[in-house]
Amino acid sequence: MADVVVVGAGITGAAVAHHLARAGASVVVLDRAERPGAGATGRSGGMVRGYDPDPAVAELAVPSLAVFKAAGNWAAGRSPLRVTGAVTVAEPAAEAGLRAAAERLNAAHGTTAHVVAGPAEAAGVGLAGGIALVEPEAGWVAPTEVTEDWLTQARGDGALVRLGTAVRAVHERGGRPVVVTDAGEIRAGAVVSAVGAWGAAPVPGLRSSAPVRSRSIQVTVVGRGPSVPAHATFVDLRTGLYAKPVGRDRTLLGMPHLVWDAAMDAPPDQAHERATVAALTAHFPWLATAPRLDTVRAADAYGAARGDGPASGLLDGTGVPHVWAVRAWNGGGVKTAPEAGRRIAAAVLADAASDAV
C-alpha cells in the first residue's frame, strides 16, 4: 500500500515524487524504462527562463527558475543551471509587453532582465528584424540530471523507485485505485500519471479526460569552432526556432516538426534537419559552415491547456477515482517542473485529506 503511486520517472514525475515524499507521503515511482528520463525528458533541450507569453506558463516558470538557481535545493549540493543567458525574440510590436515582463522578472528575482530593441544582435543571437527580452541569469539544465537528483531526494525521504516495471492497468477497488504492474499489484490512496507522450496511448485507467496527442520533436547538434562567439539560449516566438549552447564547442538547434501522432523512436527526418539549420542561419550566420554532429528525434505530449482535477490546469481526471493525469505540457515541461511538481503534490495531498474527512 502506498499513499501515492507516480507513474513515469521523467522530470515532472520526479518533481511530483520529490515533493510528495518531502511532505511525508509514502510514494512509489514506477517506470517501464530501465533508467530515469528515458522518454522526452532525456531528449529535451532543457532551456530554462522566467518569461513565457502564456501567463499560466509564466506563473510556473518564474518560481521554477528560482528553484533551479538555488544550490540548497539539490542533493548534488550545486545548482544544475548552466547560466548562459536567455534571449526571447518577438515582433517589434510586442515591445511594451516585453518591457512589462522584464519588470516583473526583475521584481521577482532581483535580476537584470531587459529588452533589446534596435540592435541587430543580443547575447550572441541575431535578432533577424525582431526585438528581444534578454534574461542574463537564465540558461539551461540537463533534464536527466535534474530528474535523477529529485529521485535521489525522494528515495532519501522514503520513496520507492521501481524502474523496469511496466504498468498494465489501473482500476478501482473499494473506492481506491489498484495499480496492476508486471511485478504485481499495488494498492494506492492516489495515482498520478506523468507519462508525457506515452499518454497519447496509455494503459487502461490512465487515459486523461482531456485529449492528448504526441507530436514529433527533432533537434540537431552542430559543432561551434573556437572563433565562434558564445551565445545565450534562444527562442523566436515568431517562428518557433530555438537553440542553446551545449558546452563550449557545440550548439543544439531546433525547429517545430509538425508531425502528429509520432513514435518516440521514429528515425531522424533529414529534410527537416537541413531546413532547421538553414532557418537558424539568419540568427547564427556561422551555421553556414558548421559541422553537423548528431540529430535526435523524439516525441512530446500536446493537449488542451486546461484541467478538471484538483489543481486546475495541471491535472486531468481519468475516470478512475483518485487517479490523475498530468496535463500535456506542449513542450514546456522542464522550465515549469519545479513549481508544477510542488503544486501537483500539494493538490493530490489536499484531495486525499478532504476525502478522508
C-alpha positions in Angstrom: 0.0 0.0 0.0 1.3 3.5 -0.9 -0.2 6.9 -0.3 0.6 7.8 -3.9 1.9 5.9 -6.9 3.6 8.1 -9.5 3.7 6.5 -13.0 6.5 8.0 -15.0 10.1 8.7 -13.9 10.6 11.7 -16.2 11.3 15.2 -15.0 7.7 16.0 -14.0 7.1 12.7 -12.3 10.3 13.0 -10.4 9.3 16.5 -9.2 6.0 15.3 -8.0 7.5 12.3 -6.2 10.1 14.6 -4.6 7.5 17.0 -3.2 5.2 14.2 -2.1 7.9 12.3 -0.2 9.3 15.5 1.3 5.8 16.2 2.7 5.8 12.8 4.4 3.7 10.7 2.0 4.6 7.1 1.2 5.4 7.1 -2.5 6.1 4.5 -5.2 7.5 5.7 -8.6 7.1 3.3 -11.5 8.6 3.5 -15.0 8.8 0.8 -17.6 12.2 2.1 -18.7 15.4 0.9 -17.0 16.6 4.5 -16.3 15.0 7.8 -15.4 14.2 10.3 -18.1 14.2 7.7 -20.9 11.4 9.4 -22.9 11.1 13.0 -23.9 12.8 14.2 -20.8 16.2 12.8 -21.8 15.9 14.3 -25.3 14.7 17.8 -24.2 16.8 20.9 -24.8 16.2 21.8 -21.1 16.1 25.6 -21.7 15.1 27.5 -18.5 13.9 31.1 -18.4 11.3 33.0 -16.5 9.5 34.6 -19.4 6.7 32.9 -21.4 4.0 34.6 -23.5 1.4 32.4 -21.9 0.7 33.9 -18.4 -0.2 30.5 -17.0 3.1 29.1 -18.0 5.0 32.2 -16.8 3.3 31.8 -13.4 5.0 28.4 -13.1 8.3 29.3 -14.8 9.2 32.3 -12.6 9.3 30.4 -9.3 10.8 27.4 -11.1 13.8 29.5 -12.2 14.5 30.4 -8.6 14.4 26.8 -7.6 16.9 25.8 -10.3 19.2 28.6 -9.3 19.5 27.8 -5.6 22.2 25.2 -4.8 20.5 24.3 -1.5 17.6 22.7 -3.4 19.7 19.9 -4.8 21.2 16.7 -3.5 24.3 17.3 -5.6 25.0 20.4 -3.5 25.1 22.7 -6.5 22.7 24.3 -8.9 22.0 22.4 -12.1 21.5 25.7 -14.0 24.1 26.5 -16.7 23.9 30.3 -16.8 24.3 31.3 -20.4 21.5 33.9 -20.6 18.3 33.5 -22.5 17.1 35.5 -25.5 13.4 35.5 -26.4 12.8 37.2 -29.8 9.4 38.7 -30.8 7.8 41.1 -33.2 8.7 44.8 -32.6 5.0 45.4 -31.8 5.4 43.3 -28.7 7.9 45.8 -27.1 5.6 47.1 -24.4 4.6 43.6 -23.3 8.2 42.5 -23.1 9.2 45.5 -21.1 6.4 44.8 -18.6 7.6 41.2 -18.4 11.1 42.3 -17.7 10.0 44.5 -14.9 8.0 41.6 -13.4 11.0 39.2 -13.6 13.3 41.7 -12.0 10.8 42.3 -9.2 10.6 38.6 -8.6 14.3 37.7 -8.8 16.3 40.9 -8.5 17.7 40.1 -11.9 18.8 42.3 -14.9 16.2 41.2 -17.5 15.9 43.9 -20.2 14.6 44.5 -23.7 16.9 45.0 -26.7 15.2 47.0 -29.5 17.2 48.4 -32.3 20.5 46.5 -32.4 20.7 43.5 -34.7 22.2 41.2 -32.1 21.8 40.3 -28.4 24.0 37.9 -26.4 25.4 36.3 -29.5 22.0 35.9 -31.2 21.0 37.7 -34.4 17.5 39.2 -34.0 16.6 39.0 -37.7 14.4 42.0 -37.5 12.8 41.3 -34.1 13.3 42.6 -30.6 14.4 40.6 -27.7 13.8 40.1 -24.0 17.1 39.1 -22.5 17.4 37.3 -19.2 21.2 37.2 -18.3 20.7 35.0 -15.3 18.8 32.3 -17.1 20.2 29.4 -19.2 19.7 25.6 -19.4 19.7 22.4 -17.4 20.4 18.8 -18.2 16.9 17.4 -17.7 18.1 13.8 -16.8 20.5 15.2 -14.2 17.6 17.2 -12.6 15.3 14.1 -12.8 17.9 11.9 -11.1 18.6 14.5 -8.4 14.9 14.7 -7.5 14.6 10.9 -7.4 17.6 10.7 -5.1 16.0 13.1 -2.8 12.7 11.2 -3.0 14.5 8.0 -2.1 16.2 9.7 0.9 12.7 10.7 2.1 11.5 7.1 1.9 10.1 6.8 -1.7 10.5 3.5 -3.6 11.6 3.9 -7.2 10.9 0.9 -9.4 12.5 1.1 -12.8 11.9 -1.5 -15.5 8.4 -2.0 -14.1 5.5 -1.6 -16.6 2.0 -0.6 -15.5 -0.6 -2.8 -17.2 -3.8 -1.2 -15.8 -5.2 0.9 -13.1 -8.7 0.1 -11.7 -10.8 0.9 -8.7 -11.3 -1.3 -5.7 -13.2 -0.2 -2.6 -13.1 3.4 -3.7 -9.3 3.5 -4.2 -7.0 2.7 -7.1 -5.1 -0.5 -7.6 -2.1 -0.4 -9.9 -1.5 -3.6 -11.9 2.1 -4.0 -12.9 4.1 -6.8 -14.4 5.5 -7.4 -10.9 2.2 -7.5 -9.1 -0.5 -5.2 -7.7 0.0 -2.0 -5.6 -2.9 -0.5 -3.7 -2.8 3.2 -3.5 -4.5 6.2 -2.0 -4.0 8.1 -5.3 -2.2 7.7 -8.6 -0.5 10.5 -10.6 0.3 9.6 -14.2 3.2 11.7 -15.7 4.0 9.7 -18.8 4.3 12.5 -21.3 3.9 11.5 -24.9 3.1 7.9 -23.9 -0.2 9.4 -22.6 -1.4 9.5 -26.1 -1.9 5.8 -25.9 -1.9 4.9 -22.2 -2.8 1.8 -20.3 -6.4 1.3 -19.1 -7.3 3.6 -16.3 -4.6 6.2 -17.0 -6.2 7.9 -20.0 -6.7 11.6 -19.4 -10.1 13.1 -19.8 -8.6 15.7 -22.0 -7.4 14.7 -25.5 -3.6 14.1 -25.7 -1.6 13.7 -28.9 2.1 13.1 -29.5 4.0 15.5 -31.8 7.4 14.9 -33.1 10.4 16.9 -31.9 13.8 16.9 -33.5 17.0 18.6 -32.6 20.3 18.8 -34.4 23.7 19.3 -32.7 26.4 21.2 -34.6 30.0 22.0 -33.9 31.0 25.5 -32.8 34.6 26.4 -33.7 36.9 28.4 -31.4 36.4 31.6 -33.4 32.6 31.5 -33.0 31.4 33.7 -30.1 29.4 32.2 -27.2 25.7 32.7 -27.3 22.7 32.5 -25.0 19.8 30.1 -25.2 17.3 31.4 -27.8 13.7 31.0 -28.9 11.9 33.0 -31.6 8.2 33.4 -30.8 7.6 34.4 -34.4 8.8 31.1 -35.9 9.3 28.6 -33.0 13.0 28.3 -33.8 15.2 27.7 -30.8 18.8 27.0 -29.9 21.1 26.5 -26.9 24.8 26.1 -26.4 26.0 22.7 -25.3 29.3 23.1 -23.6 32.0 25.3 -25.3 32.1 23.8 -28.7 28.5 22.6 -29.7 25.1 24.1 -30.2 21.7 22.4 -30.2 19.2 23.6 -32.9 15.5 23.1 -33.1 12.5 24.0 -35.3 8.9 22.9 -34.9 8.3 19.5 -36.5 4.6 19.3 -37.2 4.3 15.5 -37.4 1.4 14.4 -35.2 0.9 11.0 -33.6 4.6 10.4 -33.9 6.5 7.5 -32.4 9.2 8.2 -29.8 11.7 6.1 -31.8 11.0 7.4 -35.3 14.1 7.9 -37.4 15.5 11.4 -37.9 13.9 13.5 -40.7 16.9 14.5 -42.8 15.0 17.1 -44.8 13.8 18.7 -41.6 17.4 18.7 -40.3 18.6 20.6 -43.3 15.6 23.1 -43.1 16.4 23.7 -39.4 20.0 24.6 -40.0 19.1 26.8 -42.9 16.4 28.7 -41.0 18.6 29.3 -38.0 21.4 30.7 -40.1 19.5 34.0 -40.0 20.2 34.1 -36.3 23.6 32.4 -36.3 25.5 33.1 -39.6 28.3 30.8 -38.6 26.0 27.8 -39.1 26.7 28.1 -42.9 29.9 26.2 -42.3 29.3 24.4 -39.0 29.7 20.6 -39.0 26.6 18.6 -38.1 27.3 16.2 -35.3 24.1 14.5 -34.4 20.3 14.6 -34.9 17.9 13.2 -32.4 14.2 12.7 -32.8 11.6 12.0 -30.1 8.0 13.0 -29.3 6.3 15.3 -26.9 2.8 15.4 -25.5 0.3 18.1 -26.6 -3.1 18.8 -25.2 -5.6 21.4 -24.2 -4.3 23.9 -21.6 -7.0 23.1 -19.0 -7.7 20.6 -16.3 -10.6 19.2 -14.3 -8.5 17.8 -11.4 -7.7 19.3 -8.0 -5.0 21.5 -9.5 -6.8 23.4 -12.3 -4.7 23.4 -15.5 -2.2 20.9 -14.1 -4.2 17.7 -13.7 -7.0 16.0 -15.5 -9.2 13.2 -14.3 -9.1 9.8 -15.8 -12.5 8.4 -14.8 -11.0 6.3 -12.0 -11.4 7.8 -8.6 -8.2 9.4 -7.2 -6.3 8.8 -10.4 -5.0 11.9 -12.1 -3.1 12.6 -15.3 -0.6 15.4 -15.5 -1.8 17.5 -18.4 0.2 17.5 -21.6 3.0 20.2 -21.4 3.1 21.2 -25.0 6.9 21.3 -24.9 7.4 23.4 -21.8 7.8 20.8 -19.1 11.4 21.4 -18.0 11.2 25.1 -17.2 8.0 24.7 -15.2 8.8 21.3 -13.5 9.8 22.6 -10.0 6.7 24.7 -9.4 4.4 22.3 -11.3 5.6 19.4 -9.2 5.1 21.3 -6.0 1.6 22.3 -6.9 0.6 18.9 -8.1 1.9 17.2 -5.0 0.0 19.7 -2.8 -3.2 19.3 -4.7 -3.1 15.5 -4.6 -2.4 15.5 -0.8 -5.2 18.1 -0.3 -7.6 15.9 -2.3 -6.7 12.9 -0.1 -7.1 14.9 3.1 -10.5 16.2 2.1 -11.7 12.7 1.1 -10.7 11.4 4.5 -12.8 13.9 6.4 
